[in-house]
C-alpha cells in the first residue's frame, strides 16, 4: 500500500509528540528499574572487552597464517589508510544504529516478532562493532588511521582547518567534541546517533551510561579505599622482618 511520507505540519507535530511520549516512557522505565539497566551496561562492557581481545587473537592467527599479506597491506599506504578510515566509519554507524527505530519508519506497526528480530539484529551489530574496534585498535599500532570518539572529532577538525582556518577547527572541536557529562559520548556522536536510533533510544542510552558511570566510579573508589586502608593496616601491624 502506498504511504504518503511527505512531511506536513500535522505529521511533524504528531511525530514530535510521539517522540516525547516514547522518551518519557523510556526514562520512566529506566528509573523504575535502574539495577537492571546498570546490570545490562556492565554485561555489555564485559562482552566488549572479551570481543575486542578475541578479535586481536584472530588477527594474530591470520598474521601467523599469511604474514606476507599483512606486510603488503601495511606497506601500501593507500590500502592501510583506506582500511582504517572504513573501519572508523563502520564502527561509528554500527554503534549508532537502532534497528527497531529504523523498522518503525518503514512499517505501520511493529509486532512482537519484529521487535524480537530487531533486538537480535541490534545485538549482532553491536558485537560486530566491538570486533571491528579490536581490529582497528590493533592496526592503529601500525599507524593505520583508526579513530573513535573524541579522537575522531579532532581528526575531522584537522581536515576542517586545512579547508577553512584554525578558528573553524577550534569551533568544531569545541562544539562537536564536547563530551556529555558522565557518558564520555561527544555531541558529534550523539548527532550521528539521533537519526539512526531516535530521540528516545539515544536519550535512554545516555541516561543508562551516566547511571552506570556514577555507580562504577563510586564502587571503584570504595574498593580502592578499602585496598589502600587494608594495605596500610597490614604494613603497620605485621612484622615484615
N, C-alpha and C positions, 0 to 999 in steps of 0.2 A: 504494500500500500504506500502511496506517495505521502511523504510527510513534509510539510512546509517548515523549513528550518530558518527562514528569513527572520532576523531579529526585529521584533516590534516592541513598542513601549510596554504593552501588556505582558509579552513573553519575558522581557527583561526584568520587569518587576516581579513576576511570578518566580523566575529563576533566582532572583536575589532573595526573596522571602524563603524559598525552599532551601537555599544555601545557609541562611541564618538559622532556620529551623533545624537543619541537619547538624550544623555546628553546635547548637545548643544541646541537642541530644547527645552528640559525641562527647562534649565537655562534661555533661552530667553523668554519662556512662563511665568516663574515666575517673571522675571524682568519687563516684559511688562505689567503685571497686579499684582503688589505687594499687593495692597489693598485687592484683592480677596483672595490671599494666606494668608495674615495676618488674615483676617476675618475667614477663614476656620480653622486656627490654634487656634483662640480664641474660636470658637464654639466647637472644639474638647476638649479644656481644660475645658470648662463649662460642656460638656457632660460627660467627665471623672469624674469630681467631683461628678456629680449627680449619675452616675452609681456606684461609689465606696460607696457613702452614702447609696444608695439603697441596695447594696449587704450586707452592715453591718446591715441594718434594717432587711433584710431577714434572716441573720444568727441568729440575736437575737430572731426573731419569731420562728425559728426552735429550738433554745435552750429552749425557753419557752414551746414549744410543747413536746420535748423529752430531758429533761435535763440529764437524766441518760446516754443516748447515748453520748452526748457531753463530759460528765465527764469521761466516759470509754475511749474515744479517747484520751483525754488529759493525762490520767494515763498510757496509753500504749505508751511508748517512741518510739518504732519502728513504730507504726502506725502514730504517730504525726510527727516524723521526715520524714517518707516516704511521707506523705501528703504534708509537707512543701516543700520538695525537688521537688516533682512532680509539685506543683504549680509554683515554681520558674522557672523550665524548660519550662512549658507550656506558661507562660507569656512571657518569652524571645523569644520563637519561634513565638507566635501569633503576637507580636509586630514587628517581623522581616519579616513576610510573605507578599508578594505582589502576589495575585492570578493571575493577568494579566501577570506578568512576568513568572510565572511557567507555565501558559497555553500556552504562546508563544513558549515554548520549546517543546510542545507536538503536536502542530498543525502547519500547513503550514502558515496560515494567520488567524488573529483574525477579526471576523465580529463585526459589531456594537452591535449585540445581545449578543455575547460572552463577549464583553468588559463591557456591561451594567450589565450582570450577575456577572462578576468577581468583579466589583466595589461594588455591593451589598454584595457579599460574603466577600470582604475586610472589609467593614463597620461592618458586623456581627462579624467577627473575632476580630476586634478592640474592639467592645463592650464587647465581651466575655472576652477579656484580661483585660479590666478595671474592670469587675465584679470579675474576679479571683484575681486581685490586692486587691480589697476591702476585699475579703475573706482571702487572705494571710496576709494582714496588721492586720486584726482582730485576726487571730490565732497567729500571731507573739507576740501579747501581752501576750500570754500564753506560750511563749518560743518555738513556732514552728519555724523551720529553713527556713523562707521565706526571700529571698534576691533578690533584683533587682538593676540594675545599678552598681555603683562603689562598693557597699557593696558586691554584688555577686562576683565581681572580687577579692576583698580582701579575701573573704571566700575561693575561689579557691586557692588563694595564700597560705593560711594556709595549705591546703592539699598538695600543692607543696612542702612546707617546710618540712612536715612530710616525704614525699617521697624522696626529694633530700636534700637541705640545705637552710639556710636563704638567701644566695646570689641568689639562683634561685627564691625564693619568692620575693625578692626585685626587681629583673629584671622583673618578671611577673607583679607585682603591678605597676611598673614604666611605662612599655610599654602598657600592656593591660588596665591598669587603667587610662591612660591619657585621660582626657576629652577634646574633640574637642571644642575650644573656642566658647562661646555663645550658645552652643547647649545642654550642660550637658550630652552628649552621649559619652560613652567611646569607645576606639579603639576596645575593645573586642566585644561590642555590634555591632559596625559597621562591623567588620569582619564576625560576625554571620549573619548580615542582607544582606551583599553583594550577596552571592549565592542564597538567598531566595527572594530577591527583585530586584537585578540587580544594575548596577552602576548608571544608570540614576535616578531611583526611590530613591535610597539611598542618592545620592548627592542632589537631589531635596528636599528631606525631611530635610536634614541638612541645606540647604540654607534657607528654609522656617522657620525652627526653629530658626536660627540665626537672621533673619529679625524680627521675632516675639519677640524674647527676647530683641532686641535693642529697638523696639517700646514700649514694655511693661515697660522696665526699665526707658526710658525717660518719659513715661506717669506717672508712679508711682512717679518718682522724682518731676515732675511738680505738681501733686496732693498733695504730701507730703509737698512740699514747700508752696503751696497755703494754706493748712490747718494750717501749722505752723505759717505763717505770719498772717492769719486771727485770730488765737487764740491769738497771741501777741497783735495785734491791739485791739481785744476785751477786753483783760485784761487791756490794757493801757488806754482805752477810757471809759470803763463802770465802774461806781461806784458800787462795789460789796458790800459795807457796807450799 
